[in-house]
Amino acid sequence: MRLMSSVLGFVLRKLGLLGALVLSLFLGYLLIQAFIPTLREAVAERDRLQQVAEERAALEENLEQLRSTAAEGQSKAIASLEGKIDAEIEEGRRNVTEKKAEIQRLRDDPQLCGFVREAIAWVLPGNACKSAEIAVEKADEALDTLEGSLRQAEEDAAVLRDPALTTQQKLDRLGEGGGQSLVQREIDNKESELGQKKAEEESLEEAQASGVGWVVNQWAQSWRWLAAIALIALVLPVGLRIVSYFLLMPMVSRMHKPIHLAAASENATADLRTTAAQRTLTIQLGAGEVLSARSEHVRPVQGKIRSQILYDWTSPFISFAAGLHGLSRITGDALDTSATLSTPNDPDSYLMRIDFADHPGLVMHPKHVVGVIGMPELETRWRWGIQSFATWQVRYIMFTGSGSLIVQGSGDVVATSPRGRSTRIEQNLVMGFDSRLTVGVNRTEVFWPYLWGRTPLVDDQFTGLHPLFWQKSSADGPSNPIAKTFDAVFSAFGKLLGF
């Protein structure tokens, strides 16, 4: 039952995420369409708009044919004028009936807005209400034209059926261009109908380009590729994780060459000692000893204290980027000199003191360094290769010589010795290591936690007899999405350079 609940919960979460992602993409698409006119495309034609456009095209074609017929018929006699007029009357009555029904449909159209929708039309893009009113006016004009043509045809029919008139008199009554009058009335009817169709087409276009109609058209036009993008966005990370786990990392593990930063520079007399991690750490300074510490970490002080702009003026960029600037410099004297260090804004942080003498190099991420006792030198080592590609780190910062470091970690700070065996640990937990260790990379052995995003893909692998330093947990970053983005970018850049 618990398994079914977990599976069902997972499926529902993914479906909800897919829906939210599609909706977010669509809202973003609407904003782009609304606020960047150059990217706004024409909306799709709806069924009625397409039908009206086809009717308008047919009317234009018929009108052109009628005009040609009228030009040719000026010199021809009317052979069956009475039949044509009867047909015109029948067609005219049918057209009048159809036009009245069409006018009623247009009047019932919801695009004819009341006061509220008129007000909304001023806010949303386009003005479908006004365009619909114009379409109704044009339809009324077309009806008037059809009724006038019908009356004229009925009058002509009465002339033709008058038994008191001769054929010549009937032609004289109809006029010399009687035949042309019939064609001309049909042309007038078609032109009026064409004007009404154009007005209705413009009304429909306005309705499609304004307010809710525009949003509906945008959705109909974009939902397929938005859903495809959302689906790819959900599936692609999983696919990349699977490819990275089963294809890329095995290749990296086999092909990479572990680094040994202290190679050819090890000193047999080198010594390194650590104290237990504490939330608050008290430092006792002898005469002449100097502690340079971040000012915000310094609490009660017994002795002489002054400010220090940079830890090491020979490495100003490293000192500034690592946060080792604006320091408090405490110098020991003949009396009892002490300083208490604690983390100002993270009650979960622990401090550890690391003492070393004649050491070839203690690699430590400067962001974890709170204070330095003495004047150990700052050195850098650059390493390129497939391992750098896997770890995203090409430079290592080392404190060499003799002195002490006060380092800070989240949850706890632990010094662990591999004792000659291979020890693996997540990269984000590593604070630093003894440069006499051999450092490589390996793929995490827990696939499902990695696929779910709970553990990273790459583990650091240490081999040797000297300690590495790690924290119990990673500090939480900013909660603001924009701040998270910038933090991720600058953290990745800092990691690349060893910070």
C-alpha positions in Angstrom: 0.0 0.0 0.0 2.8 2.4 0.9 4.5 1.6 -2.4 1.3 2.3 -4.4 0.9 5.6 -2.5 4.5 6.6 -3.2 4.1 5.8 -6.9 0.8 7.6 -7.2 2.2 10.6 -5.4 5.2 10.7 -7.7 3.0 10.5 -10.8 0.6 13.2 -9.5 3.6 15.5 -8.6 5.1 15.1 -12.1 1.7 15.7 -13.8 1.2 18.8 -11.6 4.7 20.0 -12.5 4.1 19.4 -16.2 0.8 21.4 -16.0 2.4 24.2 -14.1 5.4 24.3 -16.5 3.0 24.4 -19.5 1.0 27.2 -17.9 4.1 29.2 -17.0 5.5 28.8 -20.6 2.1 30.0 -22.0 1.9 33.0 -19.7 5.5 33.9 -20.7 4.6 33.5 -24.3 1.6 35.8 -23.9 3.7 38.4 -22.2 6.2 38.3 -25.1 3.4 38.5 -27.6 1.8 41.4 -25.8 4.9 43.5 -24.9 7.1 42.7 -27.9 5.0 43.6 -31.0 7.7 42.6 -33.5 7.4 39.0 -32.3 3.7 38.9 -32.3 2.4 36.7 -35.1 -1.0 36.8 -36.8 -3.6 34.7 -35.0 -5.1 31.7 -36.6 -8.3 32.1 -38.6 -11.4 30.6 -37.0 -14.0 28.6 -38.9 -16.4 31.6 -39.5 -13.6 33.9 -40.5 -12.4 31.4 -43.1 -15.9 30.9 -44.4 -16.5 34.7 -44.7 -13.2 35.1 -46.5 -14.2 32.4 -49.0 -17.6 34.0 -49.6 -15.9 37.4 -50.1 -13.5 35.9 -52.6 -16.4 34.3 -54.5 -18.3 37.5 -54.6 -15.4 39.4 -56.0 -15.0 36.8 -58.7 -18.7 36.9 -59.6 -18.6 40.7 -59.6 -15.8 40.7 -62.0 -17.7 38.4 -64.3 -20.8 40.5 -64.1 -18.8 43.6 -65.0 -17.4 41.8 -68.0 -20.9 40.7 -69.0 -22.3 44.2 -68.6 -19.6 45.6 -70.9 -20.3 43.0 -73.6 -24.1 43.2 -73.3 -24.4 46.9 -74.1 -24.6 46.1 -77.9 -26.9 43.1 -77.6 -30.7 42.8 -77.6 -32.5 41.4 -74.7 -33.8 38.0 -75.9 -35.7 36.8 -72.9 -36.0 39.8 -70.7 -39.2 38.8 -69.0 -37.8 35.4 -67.9 -34.7 37.1 -66.6 -36.7 39.6 -64.6 -38.9 36.9 -63.2 -35.8 35.1 -62.1 -34.4 38.3 -60.7 -37.6 38.8 -58.7 -37.5 35.3 -57.3 -33.8 35.6 -56.5 -34.4 39.0 -55.0 -37.1 37.8 -52.7 -34.9 34.9 -51.6 -32.0 37.2 -51.0 -34.1 39.6 -48.9 -35.3 36.7 -46.8 -31.8 35.4 -46.3 -30.4 38.8 -45.6 -33.1 39.5 -42.9 -32.1 36.2 -41.2 -28.4 37.1 -41.4 -29.1 40.5 -39.9 -30.9 38.8 -37.0 -27.9 36.5 -36.5 -25.5 39.5 -36.4 -27.8 41.3 -34.0 -27.8 38.3 -31.7 -24.0 38.0 -31.9 -22.4 38.3 -28.4 -19.8 40.7 -30.0 -22.5 43.4 -29.9 -21.4 44.6 -26.4 -23.2 46.3 -23.6 -21.7 49.0 -21.5 -19.4 46.7 -19.5 -18.0 45.0 -22.6 -17.6 48.3 -24.3 -15.5 49.5 -21.3 -13.4 46.3 -21.4 -12.9 46.8 -25.2 -11.1 50.0 -24.4 -8.6 48.1 -22.2 -8.0 44.9 -24.1 -6.3 45.0 -27.6 -8.7 45.6 -30.6 -12.3 46.7 -30.5 -14.6 43.8 -31.5 -17.7 45.6 -30.3 -17.3 48.5 -32.7 -16.4 46.2 -35.5 -19.5 44.1 -34.9 -21.7 47.2 -34.9 -20.2 48.3 -38.2 -20.9 44.8 -39.7 -24.6 45.2 -38.7 -24.8 48.6 -40.3 -23.4 47.3 -43.5 -25.8 44.4 -43.5 -28.7 46.9 -43.1 -27.4 48.8 -46.1 -27.2 45.6 -48.1 -30.8 44.8 -47.2 -32.0 48.2 -48.3 -30.2 47.7 -51.6 -31.7 44.3 -52.2 -35.2 45.6 -51.4 -34.7 48.5 -53.8 -33.6 46.2 -56.5 -36.6 43.9 -55.9 -39.0 46.8 -56.2 -37.4 48.0 -59.4 -37.5 44.4 -60.8 -41.2 44.2 -59.9 -41.9 47.5 -61.6 -40.1 46.3 -64.8 -42.1 43.1 -64.7 -45.3 45.1 -64.5 -44.3 47.1 -67.6 -43.5 43.9 -69.5 -46.9 42.3 -68.5 -48.9 45.4 -69.4 -51.2 44.3 -72.4 -51.8 47.8 -73.4 -48.2 48.4 -74.4 -46.5 47.3 -77.6 -43.1 45.6 -77.5 -41.4 48.8 -78.7 -43.2 50.8 -76.0 -42.1 48.3 -73.3 -38.5 48.6 -74.4 -38.9 52.4 -74.4 -40.3 52.3 -70.9 -37.5 50.1 -69.7 -35.0 52.4 -71.4 -32.6 51.9 -74.2 -30.3 49.9 -71.9 -33.1 47.8 -70.4 -31.0 44.7 -70.6 -28.1 46.5 -69.1 -30.4 47.8 -66.2 -30.9 44.1 -65.2 -27.2 43.4 -65.2 -26.4 46.7 -63.4 -28.9 45.9 -60.7 -27.2 42.6 -60.2 -23.8 44.3 -60.0 -25.2 46.7 -57.4 -26.5 43.8 -55.4 -23.1 42.0 -55.5 -21.2 45.2 -54.6 -23.4 45.7 -51.6 -23.1 42.1 -50.6 -19.3 42.3 -51.0 -19.2 45.4 -48.8 -21.2 43.6 -46.1 -19.0 40.5 -46.2 -15.8 42.7 -45.9 -17.3 44.4 -42.9 -18.2 41.1 -41.3 -14.8 39.8 -42.0 -13.2 42.8 -40.4 -15.5 42.3 -37.4 -14.4 38.7 -37.0 -10.7 39.6 -37.4 -11.1 42.3 -34.7 -12.8 39.7 -32.4 -10.0 37.2 -33.0 -7.4 39.9 -32.3 -8.9 41.3 -29.1 -9.3 40.2 -25.5 -10.3 36.6 -24.8 -10.4 35.7 -28.5 -6.8 36.6 -28.8 -5.8 34.5 -25.8 -7.8 31.5 -27.2 -6.1 31.8 -30.5 -2.7 32.1 -28.9 -3.4 28.9 -26.9 -4.7 27.0 -29.9 -1.6 28.1 -31.8 1.0 27.3 -29.1 -0.2 24.6 -26.7 1.4 21.7 -28.7 4.9 23.1 -28.8 4.6 24.5 -25.3 3.6 21.0 -24.0 6.5 19.5 -26.0 9.0 22.0 -24.4 7.6 21.3 -20.9 7.9 17.5 -21.5 11.4 17.9 -22.8 12.3 20.1 -19.8 11.0 17.3 -17.5 12.5 14.4 -19.3 15.8 15.8 -20.5 17.5 16.2 -17.1 16.6 12.6 -16.3 18.0 11.5 -19.6 21.2 13.5 -19.1 21.6 12.1 -15.6 21.3 8.5 -16.9 23.7 9.1 -19.7 26.2 10.8 -17.3 25.9 8.0 -14.8 26.2 5.0 -17.2 28.3 6.4 -20.0 30.3 9.6 -19.2 31.5 8.9 -15.6 32.7 5.3 -16.2 34.9 6.8 -19.0 36.2 9.6 -16.7 36.9 7.1 -13.9 39.0 4.9 -16.2 40.8 7.7 -18.2 41.6 10.3 -15.5 45.0 10.5 -13.8 44.8 11.3 -10.0 46.6 14.5 -9.0 49.3 14.7 -6.3 49.9 18.4 -5.5 52.8 17.9 -3.2 54.7 15.5 -5.5 58.5 16.2 -5.3 58.0 18.7 -2.5 57.2 16.6 0.5 59.1 17.2 3.7 59.7 14.4 6.1 59.6 16.8 9.1 56.2 18.3 8.1 53.8 18.2 10.9 50.0 18.8 11.0 47.7 18.7 14.0 44.0 19.5 14.6 41.8 20.3 17.6 38.2 19.2 18.1 35.5 21.3 16.3 33.7 23.7 18.5 30.9 26.3 18.1 33.0 28.9 20.0 36.8 28.7 19.8 39.2 30.6 22.1 42.7 31.3 20.7 45.6 31.9 23.2 48.4 34.0 21.6 52.0 34.0 22.8 54.2 37.1 22.7 54.7 38.1 19.1 52.1 35.8 17.7 49.6 37.3 15.2 46.0 36.3 14.5 44.3 37.7 11.4 40.6 36.9 11.6 37.4 38.0 9.9 36.2 40.9 12.0 32.6 39.6 12.3 33.8 36.4 13.9 35.9 38.1 16.6 34.2 38.3 20.0 35.9 39.1 23.3 39.5 40.1 22.9 42.3 40.5 25.5 45.2 42.3 24.0 46.1 44.7 21.2 43.8 44.7 18.1 43.8 46.7 14.9 42.4 46.5 11.4 44.0 44.8 8.4 42.8 45.5 4.9 44.0 42.4 3.1 45.5 39.1 4.5 48.2 38.9 1.9 49.1 41.9 -0.3 51.1 39.7 -2.6 47.9 37.8 -3.4 45.3 40.6 -3.3 42.8 39.0 -5.7 42.7 35.7 -3.7 42.5 37.5 -0.4 39.6 39.7 -1.5 37.6 37.0 -3.4 38.0 34.6 -0.4 36.6 37.2 2.0 40.0 37.6 3.7 39.7 41.4 3.7 38.7 43.9 6.4 40.3 41.7 9.0 41.0 42.2 12.6 44.7 41.7 13.5 45.4 40.7 17.1 49.0 40.6 18.3 50.1 38.7 21.4 52.1 40.4 24.1 53.9 39.4 27.3 50.6 39.4 29.1 47.9 36.8 28.6 46.4 37.6 25.1 43.3 35.7 23.8 40.5 36.1 21.3 37.3 34.2 21.1 35.9 33.4 17.6 32.4 32.3 16.8 30.1 32.4 13.8 27.9 35.6 13.8 24.9 34.4 11.7 24.9 30.6 11.6 24.3 28.8 14.9 25.0 25.5 13.1 28.6 26.3 12.2 31.6 24.7 13.9 35.2 26.0 14.1 38.4 23.9 14.0 42.0 24.9 14.5 44.6 23.3 12.2 48.3 23.8 13.2 51.1 22.9 10.7 54.8 23.3 10.4 57.2 23.0 7.5 54.2 21.8 5.5 54.3 21.5 1.7 50.8 22.7 1.4 47.4 22.5 3.0 44.7 22.8 0.4 41.7 24.7 1.8 38.8 26.5 0.1 39.3 30.1 1.3 35.6 30.6 2.0 36.0 28.2 4.9 39.0 30.1 6.4 38.0 32.3 9.3 41.4 33.2 10.7 45.1 32.7 10.2 47.8 32.5 12.9 51.3 33.4 11.8 52.1 34.2 8.1 51.8 31.0 6.1 52.3 31.6 2.4 49.5 31.4 -0.2 50.4 29.3 -3.3 48.3 28.0 -6.2 48.5 24.9 -8.3 46.8 24.6 -11.7 45.7 21.2 -13.0 44.1 20.6 -16.4 42.6 17.4 -17.8 39.6 15.2 -17.7 39.5 15.3 -13.9 39.2 19.1 -14.0 36.3 18.6 -16.5 34.6 16.2 -14.0 35.2 18.3 -10.9 35.0 21.8 -12.4 38.1 22.9 -10.6 41.4 23.8 -12.3 43.1 25.7 -9.5 44.0 24.7 -6.0 44.9 27.3 -3.3 47.3 26.1 -0.6 48.7 27.5 2.7 52.3 26.4 2.9 55.1 26.7 5.5 54.2 27.1 9.2 51.2 28.6 10.9 47.6 27.8 11.9 44.3 28.0 10.2 40.9 28.5 11.8 38.3 26.9 9.5 34.5 26.9 9.6 32.1 24.2 8.5 28.4 23.6 8.6 27.0 21.0 11.1 30.5 19.8 12.1 34.1 19.9 11.0 35.9 16.5 10.8 39.4 15.5 9.9 39.6 12.0 8.4 42.6 10.0 7.4 42.2 7.4 4.6 44.9 5.4 6.4 46.3 4.2 3.1 43.0 3.1 1.6 40.7 4.9 -0.9 38.2 7.2 0.7 35.3 8.7 -1.2 33.2 11.7 -0.2 30.7 14.1 -1.9 32.4 17.1 -3.4 30.2 19.7 -1.7 31.2 18.4 1.7 35.0 18.7 1.2 36.5 21.8 2.8 40.2 21.0 2.1 42.9 18.3 2.2 46.5 17.7 2.8 48.4 18.2 -0.5 50.3 15.0 0.2 47.2 13.0 -0.5 46.5 11.6 -4.0 43.2 13.0 -5.2 41.0 11.4 -7.9 37.3 11.2 -8.9 34.8 8.4 -9.0 31.2 7.9 -9.8 28.7 7.8 -6.9 27.6 4.3 -6.2 24.0 5.1 -5.3 22.1 5.5 -8.5 18.6 6.2 -7.3 19.4 9.0 -4.9 21.5 10.5 -7.6 18.7 10.2 -10.2 16.3 11.9 -7.7 18.8 14.7 -7.2 19.7 13.9 -3.6 23.4 13.2 -4.1 25.9 14.5 -6.7 27.3 12.4 -9.5 31.0 12.9 -8.8 32.7 11.9 -5.6 36.2 13.0 -4.6 38.5 10.0 -3.9 41.4 10.4 -1.6 44.3 8.0 -1.1 47.1 8.2 1.4 48.0 8.6 5.1 47.2 12.3 5.7 43.9 14.0 6.6 41.2 15.5 4.6 38.7 18.0 6.1 35.0 17.9 5.5 31.8 19.4 6.9 28.7 17.6 7.9 26.3 19.5 5.7 26.3 22.2 3.0 25.1 25.6 4.0 21.7 26.6 2.5 21.9 29.2 -0.2 19.5 32.1 -0.8 15.8 31.4 -1.2 15.1 34.1 -3.8 15.0 32.5 -7.3 17.0 35.3 -8.9 19.5 35.3 -6.0 19.8 31.5 -6.4 20.6 31.9 -10.1 23.4 34.4 -9.5 24.7 32.4 -6.5 24.9 29.3 -8.7 26.7 31.1 -11.5 29.3 32.8 -9.2 29.7 29.7 -7.0 30.5 27.6 -10.1 33.0 30.3 -11.2 34.5 30.4 -7.8 34.8 26.6 -7.6 36.6 26.6 -11.0 39.3 28.9 -9.5 39.5 27.0 -6.3 37.4 29.1 -3.9 
